[in-house]
């Protein structure tokens, strides 16, 4: 028997996202970002085999391109949590400049003291 997925809202999964943050060629502006429910992590995406963190933003799937900074910050975030990602500007590191991001995790329900 095959399930009739037209009767359901798919959770995570699927190949398609509606848009990406940042979009290809988008100029990053400090403080701009995105927030939504973290529903999926895709690995090995694109020519650089990047991670993409998929957020449900008001019913639209938005893929957040991974980077060294974002990959390390998403390590301990559980699927299903509310997440905010904002560009924090260029920073100076050991190997030169890099793009920094702020990442916040929201509390889902009353009594959920540990947001991670």
N, C-alpha and C positions, 0 to 999 in steps of 0.2 A: 504494500500500500504506500502511495506517495502522499505526503501531507500537502494540503492546499494552502500555500503561504500567502495567498491573497486575503486570507482570514486573520492574518497575524501581522504584528509589527516586528520586524526582524531586529534582534539584539546583536550589536556588533556584526561580525561576519560580513560577507558580501565584498565585492571588489571595488565598488564605486564610492567616492566621496563627492560631495557637491562642490567643494572648493578647498583651497589650501591656505594656510597661514605660515609664513608669508607667501603670497602669490609670486610666481616667477616674475622677476624683474621689479617687484614691489620695493620701493625705497622704505627702509625701516626707519620709523620715527620713534624716538624715545618716549615711552609711556603708552604707546599704542599696543593693543593686544587683543585677546579673545578669552571668552569664558564659556564653559559648558560642562556637560557630564562626560567623563572619560569612559568611552565604551569599547575601545579596541586598540591594540598595538600591532602594527604591521611591520615586518622586518624585510630587509633586502629589497627595498623599493627604489626604482630608478637606476640610472647608470652608476651612481655612487653607492648603491646597496644600503641606503639610509633606513633608519627607523621612521615611521610615521605614526603619531599618536592621534587617534581619531576621537574628536569630541562631538557630542550631540549638542548643537547650539540652536535651541528653539526649533527642533525638528529637522535641522539640516546637518549632514555629516561634514565636518570640517577637519581636514588632515593637517596636523602641525608637524612640519618637517623637523626631524631630529638633528642634533648637533652634539658635539662633545658635552657642552654645557647642559642642554636639555635632556640628553640621554641619562646623565648622572642624576639630574633632579627628578626624573620620572621613575627611577629605579624602585623606589619604595611606595609609589602611589598605586593603590588598588583600583582595579577596574570598577566603575560604578560611582566613584567619588566625583564631586564637583571640583573643577580645576580652573584656575585663572593663569594665563601666560601673558606677560608683557615684556616688550623689548626694553632693556636697561642700558642701551648704548654700547659703544666700543670701549673695551677695557684693555689695559696693558698687561700682558702676561709674560711668562718666561721666554716663549718663542715668538713674541710680537703681539700684535693686537688681535682681539677676538670679539665676537658679538656676545654680549651677556643678556640673559633673560631672567626676570623674576618669575617664580612659579609658586602659586598658593593653592592649598587644598582646603576645601570647605567641609564643614560638618554636615552630614546628610540628615541625621535625625536627632531629636532631643535625647540626651544621654550618651551620645557618641563622643566621648571625651578625647579619644585618640584619632585625629583626622587622617593619619596615615594608614 
